[in-house]
Amino acid sequence: MLLYYIKAFHIVGFVAWFAGLFYLVRMFVYRVEADDRPEPLRAAFQDQFNKMAWRVYKVICNPAMMITWACGIAMTIINPAYWQMGWFQVKFALLILLVGYHLWCKRTIVGLERGQKPFTSFQFRLLNELPTLFLVSIVLLGVLKDTLSFVYAFGGVLIFGVVLFVFAKMYRAARAKNDKL
């Protein structure tokens, strides 16, 4: 029964973690767009989005990531056989990459505070879809386990990523058209 509670909190943790990552990178979009505002709005928006980004990172993303990892580690202690399963090894590698994305977000907050503008708002919009690819891949691996052919799943996730990119380009074009009106 303990394993079910741990799994439940693991799911709650990763849902919150992903929600935080989605929200955080969306704020990067707005923070970069604030650079185009006239003063004093520019400074006020920049300051507000920097504060919001730090709050989301420290209050949502970090604790949710820690809950996800703590529960995941607890599950592997209860059932160490997970480490022998191919699907779990791939999932673990994706989680390591997701932690890299998480840390990249922190570095981006610091850079934006220093006035660095590493990406345009559109590029940040695209980067905001990266956790979606992680989410789909990790959930498929966790649910379907060894019944899932990783080659097909990876191909499907790549196709999904291309579809997201196409829709983002279409959105950008529609937004530019509306801005001209």
C-alpha positions in Angstrom: 0.0 0.0 0.0 2.9 2.4 0.8 4.0 2.1 -2.9 0.7 3.4 -4.1 0.9 6.5 -1.8 4.5 7.1 -3.0 3.4 6.8 -6.6 0.5 9.2 -6.0 2.8 11.9 -4.5 5.3 11.2 -7.4 2.5 12.0 -9.9 1.5 15.1 -7.9 5.1 16.2 -7.8 5.7 15.9 -11.5 2.4 17.5 -12.4 3.4 20.5 -10.3 6.9 20.5 -11.6 5.8 20.6 -15.2 3.2 23.3 -14.4 5.9 25.4 -13.0 8.2 24.9 -15.9 5.5 25.8 -18.4 4.6 28.9 -16.5 8.2 29.9 -15.9 9.2 29.9 -19.6 6.0 31.7 -20.5 7.1 34.5 -18.2 10.4 34.6 -20.1 8.3 35.3 -23.2 6.6 38.2 -21.5 9.8 39.4 -19.9 11.5 39.7 -23.3 8.4 41.4 -24.8 8.6 43.9 -21.9 11.8 45.1 -23.5 9.8 46.7 -26.3 7.7 48.8 -23.9 8.3 52.5 -23.4 9.7 53.6 -20.0 8.5 53.6 -17.2 6.5 50.5 -18.2 9.5 48.7 -19.4 11.3 48.8 -16.1 8.2 48.0 -14.1 7.3 45.0 -16.3 10.9 43.7 -16.2 11.0 44.0 -12.5 7.7 42.3 -12.0 8.4 39.4 -14.4 11.8 38.8 -12.7 10.1 38.6 -9.3 7.4 36.3 -10.6 10.0 34.0 -12.3 12.0 33.7 -9.1 8.8 32.9 -7.1 7.7 30.2 -9.5 11.2 28.7 -9.6 11.7 28.7 -5.8 8.1 28.1 -4.6 6.8 25.7 -7.3 9.5 24.2 -9.5 12.2 23.4 -6.9 9.8 21.8 -4.3 7.9 19.9 -6.9 11.1 18.6 -8.5 12.3 17.5 -5.0 9.0 15.7 -4.3 9.2 14.0 -7.7 12.8 12.8 -7.1 12.2 11.8 -3.5 9.2 9.7 -4.4 10.9 8.3 -7.4 14.0 7.3 -5.4 11.7 5.8 -2.7 10.0 3.7 -5.4 13.3 2.4 -6.6 14.3 1.5 -3.0 11.1 -0.4 -2.5 11.5 -2.1 -5.9 15.2 -2.0 -7.0 14.3 -4.2 -10.0 13.3 -0.9 -11.8 17.0 -0.3 -12.4 17.2 -3.4 -14.5 14.3 -2.4 -16.8 15.1 -0.7 -20.1 12.1 1.6 -20.0 13.1 2.8 -16.6 16.7 3.5 -17.7 15.4 5.6 -20.6 13.0 7.4 -18.3 15.8 8.1 -15.9 18.0 9.6 -18.7 15.1 11.8 -19.7 14.7 13.0 -16.1 18.4 13.9 -15.9 17.9 16.0 -19.1 14.8 17.6 -17.6 16.8 18.6 -14.5 19.3 20.2 -17.0 16.3 22.1 -18.5 15.2 23.1 -15.0 18.7 24.4 -14.2 18.9 26.2 -17.5 15.7 28.0 -16.5 17.4 29.3 -13.4 20.4 30.5 -15.4 18.0 32.2 -17.8 16.3 34.1 -14.9 19.7 35.3 -13.8 20.7 36.3 -17.3 17.4 38.2 -17.9 17.9 40.1 -14.6 21.4 41.1 -15.9 19.8 42.4 -19.1 20.9 39.6 -21.3 18.4 38.6 -24.0 19.4 35.1 -25.1 16.3 34.5 -27.2 13.5 36.3 -28.9 10.0 35.9 -27.5 9.2 33.5 -30.3 12.2 31.4 -29.5 11.2 31.3 -25.9 7.7 30.2 -27.0 9.3 27.3 -28.8 11.5 26.4 -25.8 8.3 26.5 -23.7 7.2 23.4 -25.7 10.2 21.4 -24.8 8.8 20.2 -21.5 5.8 18.9 -23.4 8.1 16.6 -25.3 9.6 15.4 -22.0 6.2 15.0 -20.5 4.8 12.9 -23.3 7.9 10.7 -23.4 8.2 10.2 -19.7 4.5 9.4 -19.2 4.5 7.0 -22.2 7.5 5.2 -20.7 6.0 5.1 -17.2 2.6 3.8 -18.3 3.4 1.5 -21.3 6.8 0.3 -19.9 8.3 -2.5 -21.9 5.3 -2.8 -24.2 6.3 0.4 -25.9 8.8 0.2 -28.7 11.1 3.1 -27.8 11.9 3.7 -31.5 8.3 4.2 -32.4 7.7 6.3 -29.3 10.7 8.5 -30.0 9.6 8.9 -33.6 6.1 9.8 -32.4 7.5 12.4 -30.0 9.6 13.9 -32.7 6.6 14.1 -35.0 4.6 15.7 -32.2 7.5 18.2 -31.7 7.4 19.1 -35.4 3.6 19.6 -35.2 4.1 21.9 -32.2 6.7 23.8 -34.2 4.4 24.2 -37.2 1.5 25.4 -35.0 3.9 27.9 -33.3 4.9 29.3 -36.7 1.3 29.6 -37.7 0.5 31.4 -34.5 3.4 33.7 -35.0 2.2 34.5 -38.5 -1.4 35.1 -37.4 -0.2 37.3 -34.5 2.0 39.4 -36.8 -1.0 39.8 -39.2 -3.2 40.9 -36.4 -0.6 43.4 -35.1 -0.5 45.0 -38.6 -4.3 45.6 -38.5 
